[in-house]
């Protein structure tokens, strides 16, 4: 992985901590909208981590494939990923 390991790790650990907190909120039968707000905050962090990984992938792996004259495999991988993101 070419993304900044420290930043991605920090984001994922933050998301994990938030999920632990959300589980506790559910166990404590906390107000639904409070739980939902925490879920959305966690999703936001995960999306940010994913963007960082994907940008690094495009700036390294995809760029290398284009430079080598054989970008088809990497472009197909990105197309599959975009379909997954749309679901």
C-alpha positions in Angstrom: 0.0 0.0 0.0 1.4 3.4 -1.0 -0.8 5.6 1.2 0.6 7.2 4.3 0.5 4.3 6.7 0.5 6.5 9.8 -2.5 8.6 8.7 -4.5 5.7 7.5 -3.8 3.7 10.7 -4.8 6.7 12.8 -8.1 7.1 11.0 -8.9 3.4 11.2 -8.1 3.3 14.9 -10.3 6.3 15.4 -13.1 4.6 13.5 -12.6 1.4 15.6 -12.9 3.5 18.8 -16.0 5.1 17.5 -17.5 1.7 16.7 -16.8 0.5 20.2 -18.5 3.6 21.5 -21.5 3.0 19.2 -21.8 -0.5 20.5 -21.9 0.8 24.0 -24.6 3.3 23.1 -26.7 0.5 21.6 -26.2 -1.6 24.7 -27.3 1.3 26.8 -30.3 1.9 24.6 -29.3 5.5 23.8 -31.4 7.8 21.7 -31.6 6.6 18.1 -30.5 9.9 16.5 -27.4 10.1 18.7 -26.5 6.6 17.6 -27.2 7.5 14.0 -25.0 10.7 14.3 -22.1 8.6 15.6 -22.6 6.0 12.8 -22.4 8.8 10.2 -19.3 10.2 11.8 -17.6 6.8 11.6 -18.6 6.4 8.0 -17.1 9.7 7.2 -13.8 8.7 8.8 -13.8 5.4 6.8 -14.6 7.2 3.6 -11.6 9.6 4.2 -9.3 6.6 4.8 -10.6 5.0 1.6 -10.0 8.2 -0.4 -6.5 8.3 0.9 -5.8 4.7 -0.1 -7.4 5.2 -3.6 -5.5 8.4 -4.3 -2.3 6.7 -3.4 -3.2 3.8 -5.7 -3.9 6.2 -8.6 -0.7 8.1 -8.0 1.4 5.0 -7.9 0.0 1.8 -9.3 -2.2 3.3 -12.0 0.4 5.9 -13.0 3.0 3.2 -13.3 0.6 1.1 -15.5 0.0 4.0 -17.8 3.7 4.8 -18.1 4.4 1.2 -18.9 1.8 1.3 -21.7 -0.4 -1.3 -20.2 -3.1 0.5 -18.2 -6.1 -1.8 -19.0 -5.8 -4.0 -15.9 -5.7 -1.1 -13.5 -8.4 0.8 -15.3 -10.6 -2.3 -15.1 -9.9 -2.6 -11.4 -11.0 1.0 -10.9 -14.2 0.4 -13.0 -15.1 -2.5 -10.7 -14.4 -0.4 -7.7 -16.6 2.4 -8.9 -19.4 0.0 -9.4 -19.0 -1.2 -5.8 -19.0 2.4 -4.6 -22.3 3.0 -6.4 -24.0 0.2 -4.6 
